[in-house]
Amino acid sequence: MEKSNKKNKVAVITGASSGIGKAIAEKLAAENYRIVLASRSTDKLREIQKKLDTESLVVELDVSSTESVTKAFNKIEEKFNQIDILVNSAGVMPLTYLKNRHLDEWLSTIEVNVKGTLRCIYSALPMMKKQQDGHIVNIASVDGKEIFAGGAVYGASKAAIIELSQAMRMELSPEFNIRVTAIEPGTVETDLRNDITDEELLNDKNYDEDEPKLSAKNIADAVFYAISQPASVNVNELLVKPTGKS
């Protein structure tokens, strides 16, 4: 495991104001990474920042806006002049049945989960290419592999991230020494499901809100495992499910 220079490494975490992103930021801060907390909710980020025992930066970042992402990464470059780890954790999950035609939610899902990830990769790549080093961690989902009724658009967005991650490894690792990992959580205890407005789905007996769930800290541990491997090792994918789920 690489331990000697973690305190000098800069980790950028999107969606860091809550849930999985927040847990990842706290985990990496505890492991002596320098942390960039990025999301739209800067007040929440500053509260999190107060509890981090490491050098950190708060940046306002809306992944659905190219202008916002560009401004945020310019601030990161001004502050640290490097990005060693990028964790694309910002995401939404407004599950809907297709027959109920929630077009705005479908488009928002793609805008945040796919286009938002692309915007952040686009902005981080110049520094990583210059460094000839870096690690991009994309938070995907088991739903990108195991689709279910009501999860068509969300699952499609996460399948896109899994495929994107594979192609990124093919292109970026040999030439620029940039590692890429797709983390694929099963159900996690977060507030993502609060995005759901489809009443039929919420009332469906097959939609089990009491199913076994992971904690956000479990996913943070998975991210740390992937990024703390020796430079010669790329953890391509990590599928993490709660015990009791097949």
C-alpha positions as CSV (number, residue, x, y, z in Angstrom):
1,M,0.0,0.0,0.0
2,E,1.1,3.6,-0.7
3,K,1.4,5.5,2.5
4,S,4.4,7.7,2.3
5,N,3.0,10.7,0.4
6,K,-0.7,10.6,1.0
7,K,-0.6,13.8,2.9
8,N,0.5,15.6,-0.3
9,K,-2.2,14.1,-2.5
10,V,-5.2,16.1,-3.4
11,A,-8.6,14.3,-3.6
12,V,-11.5,16.1,-5.2
13,I,-14.9,14.7,-4.2
14,T,-18.1,15.8,-6.0
15,G,-21.4,15.5,-4.2
16,A,-19.5,15.9,-1.0
17,S,-22.3,17.6,1.0
18,S,-24.1,14.4,2.0
19,G,-24.3,10.6,1.7
20,I,-21.6,8.7,-0.1
21,G,-19.6,11.8,-1.1
22,K,-19.5,13.1,2.5
23,A,-18.4,9.7,3.8
24,I,-15.6,9.5,1.2
25,A,-14.4,13.0,2.1
26,E,-14.3,12.1,5.8
27,K,-12.5,8.8,5.1
28,L,-9.8,10.3,2.9
29,A,-9.3,13.2,5.2
30,A,-8.7,10.7,8.0
31,E,-6.1,9.0,5.8
32,N,-4.2,12.4,5.4
33,Y,-5.3,13.3,1.9
34,R,-5.8,17.0,1.2
35,I,-9.5,17.3,0.4
36,V,-11.6,19.4,-2.0
37,L,-15.2,19.4,-1.0
38,A,-17.4,20.1,-4.0
39,S,-21.2,20.5,-4.4
40,R,-23.9,23.0,-4.7
41,S,-24.5,23.2,-1.0
42,T,-21.5,25.2,0.2
43,D,-23.0,25.8,3.7
44,K,-23.1,22.1,4.3
45,L,-19.6,21.7,2.9
46,R,-18.2,24.3,5.3
47,E,-19.8,22.5,8.3
48,I,-18.1,19.3,7.1
49,Q,-14.9,21.1,6.5
50,K,-14.7,22.2,10.2
51,K,-14.5,18.6,11.3
52,L,-11.7,17.6,8.9
53,D,-8.3,17.3,10.3
54,T,-6.5,18.0,7.1
55,E,-5.9,20.8,4.6
56,S,-9.1,21.3,2.6
57,L,-11.0,23.6,0.2
58,V,-14.7,24.2,-0.4
59,V,-15.8,24.9,-3.9
60,E,-19.3,25.5,-5.2
61,L,-19.9,23.0,-8.0
62,D,-23.1,22.2,-9.9
63,V,-22.2,19.3,-12.2
64,S,-25.2,20.1,-14.5
65,S,-23.5,23.4,-15.4
66,T,-20.3,23.5,-17.5
67,E,-19.6,27.1,-16.3
68,S,-19.9,26.0,-12.7
69,V,-17.6,23.0,-13.1
70,T,-15.0,25.1,-15.0
71,K,-15.0,27.8,-12.3
72,A,-14.6,25.2,-9.5
73,F,-11.7,23.4,-11.2
74,N,-10.0,26.7,-11.8
75,K,-10.1,27.4,-8.1
76,I,-8.7,24.0,-7.4
77,E,-5.8,24.6,-9.7
78,E,-5.1,28.0,-8.2
79,K,-5.1,26.5,-4.7
80,F,-3.3,23.2,-5.2
81,N,-2.0,23.1,-8.8
82,Q,-2.7,19.4,-8.8
83,I,-5.4,16.8,-8.7
84,D,-4.4,13.3,-7.7
85,I,-7.8,11.7,-7.0
86,L,-11.1,12.7,-8.6
87,V,-14.2,10.9,-7.1
88,N,-17.3,11.5,-9.2
89,S,-19.9,11.0,-6.5
90,A,-22.6,13.6,-7.4
91,G,-25.8,11.8,-8.6
92,V,-29.5,11.7,-8.5
93,M,-31.9,8.7,-8.5
94,P,-35.5,9.7,-9.3
95,L,-36.7,6.2,-10.1
96,T,-39.9,6.1,-12.3
97,Y,-41.9,3.7,-14.4
98,L,-41.5,4.7,-18.0
99,K,-45.3,4.5,-18.6
100,N,-45.8,7.4,-16.2
101,R,-43.7,9.7,-18.4
102,H,-41.5,11.7,-16.0
103,L,-39.5,13.3,-18.8
104,D,-37.9,16.1,-16.8
105,E,-36.6,13.6,-14.2
106,W,-35.3,11.3,-16.9
107,L,-33.4,14.2,-18.5
108,S,-32.1,15.4,-15.2
109,T,-30.8,11.9,-14.4
110,I,-28.7,11.9,-17.6
111,E,-27.7,15.5,-17.1
112,V,-26.3,14.9,-13.6
113,N,-25.2,11.3,-13.6
114,V,-23.7,11.1,-17.1
115,K,-23.0,14.6,-18.4
116,G,-22.0,15.8,-14.9
117,T,-19.4,13.1,-14.7
118,L,-18.1,14.0,-18.2
119,R,-17.8,17.6,-17.2
120,C,-15.7,16.8,-14.2
121,I,-13.4,14.4,-16.1
122,Y,-12.9,17.0,-18.8
123,S,-11.8,19.6,-16.2
124,A,-9.6,17.3,-14.2
125,L,-7.7,15.7,-17.2
126,P,-5.4,18.6,-18.0
127,M,-3.7,18.5,-14.6
128,M,-3.6,14.7,-14.5
129,K,-2.1,14.6,-18.0
130,K,0.5,17.2,-17.0
131,Q,1.4,15.2,-13.9
132,Q,1.4,11.9,-15.8
133,D,-0.4,10.5,-12.9
134,G,-3.9,10.4,-11.3
135,H,-6.8,8.2,-10.3
136,I,-10.4,8.8,-11.3
137,V,-13.1,7.0,-9.3
138,N,-16.6,6.9,-10.8
139,I,-19.4,6.0,-8.4
140,A,-21.7,3.8,-10.6
141,S,-24.2,1.3,-9.2
142,V,-25.2,-2.3,-9.3
143,D,-28.2,-1.0,-11.2
144,G,-25.9,-0.4,-14.1
145,K,-25.7,-4.2,-14.4
146,E,-28.9,-5.6,-12.8
147,I,-31.8,-3.6,-14.2
148,F,-35.3,-3.6,-12.6
149,A,-38.7,-2.2,-13.4
150,G,-38.7,1.5,-12.5
151,G,-34.9,1.8,-12.8
152,A,-34.6,2.1,-16.6
153,V,-33.2,5.6,-16.9
154,Y,-31.2,5.5,-13.7
155,G,-29.8,2.1,-14.6
156,A,-29.0,3.3,-18.1
157,S,-27.1,6.3,-16.6
158,K,-25.0,4.0,-14.4
159,A,-24.4,1.5,-17.2
160,A,-23.0,4.4,-19.2
161,I,-20.6,5.2,-16.3
162,I,-19.4,1.6,-16.1
163,E,-18.8,1.4,-19.9
164,L,-17.2,4.9,-19.8
165,S,-14.8,3.8,-17.0
166,Q,-13.7,0.8,-19.1
167,A,-12.9,3.0,-22.1
168,M,-11.2,5.5,-19.9
169,R,-8.8,2.8,-18.7
170,M,-8.0,1.8,-22.2
171,E,-7.2,5.3,-23.3
172,L,-5.8,7.1,-20.3
173,S,-3.8,4.5,-18.4
174,P,-1.1,3.5,-21.0
175,E,-0.4,7.0,-22.1
176,F,-0.9,9.1,-19.0
177,N,-0.6,6.7,-16.1
178,I,-4.2,7.6,-15.0
179,R,-6.0,4.8,-13.2
180,V,-9.7,4.5,-13.4
181,T,-12.1,2.6,-11.0
182,A,-15.8,2.1,-11.2
183,I,-17.4,1.5,-7.8
184,E,-20.8,-0.2,-8.0
185,P,-22.8,-0.1,-4.8
186,G,-25.9,-2.0,-4.1
187,T,-28.6,-0.2,-2.0
188,V,-27.0,2.3,0.3
189,E,-28.7,4.1,3.2
190,T,-28.7,7.7,1.8
191,D,-31.3,10.3,1.0
192,L,-31.1,9.6,-2.8
193,R,-34.5,7.9,-2.8
194,N,-36.1,11.1,-1.6
195,D,-35.8,12.1,-5.3
196,I,-38.5,9.7,-6.2
197,T,-41.9,11.3,-7.1
198,D,-43.5,8.4,-8.9
199,E,-46.3,7.5,-6.5
200,E,-47.2,4.3,-8.2
201,L,-43.6,3.1,-7.8
202,L,-43.4,4.2,-4.2
203,N,-46.7,2.3,-3.4
204,D,-45.7,-0.8,-5.3
205,K,-45.4,-3.9,-3.0
206,N,-42.4,-5.0,-4.9
207,Y,-40.6,-1.8,-4.0
208,D,-39.1,-2.8,-0.7
209,E,-37.9,0.2,1.4
210,D,-36.8,-2.2,4.2
211,E,-34.4,-4.2,2.1
212,P,-30.8,-4.7,3.5
213,K,-28.7,-1.6,2.9
214,L,-25.0,-0.7,3.0
215,S,-23.8,2.4,4.9
216,A,-22.1,5.2,3.0
217,K,-19.0,4.4,5.0
218,N,-18.9,1.0,3.3
219,I,-18.5,2.7,0.0
220,A,-15.9,5.1,1.3
221,D,-13.9,2.1,2.5
222,A,-14.2,0.6,-1.1
223,V,-12.9,3.9,-2.6
224,F,-10.0,4.0,-0.2
225,Y,-9.1,0.4,-1.0
226,A,-9.0,1.1,-4.7
227,I,-6.9,4.3,-4.5
228,S,-4.4,3.0,-1.9
229,Q,-3.2,0.1,-4.1
230,P,0.4,0.2,-5.4
231,A,0.9,2.2,-8.6
232,S,1.2,-1.0,-10.6
233,V,-2.3,-2.1,-9.6
234,N,-5.6,-0.8,-11.1
235,V,-8.8,-1.9,-9.4
236,N,-11.1,-1.8,-12.4
237,E,-14.4,-2.5,-10.7
238,L,-15.7,-3.0,-7.2
239,L,-19.3,-4.4,-6.8
240,V,-20.3,-4.0,-3.2
241,K,-23.6,-5.4,-1.9
242,P,-25.2,-5.7,1.5
243,T,-25.1,-9.2,3.0
244,G,-28.3,-11.0,2.2
245,K,-28.6,-9.7,-1.3
246,S,-27.8,-12.1,-4.2
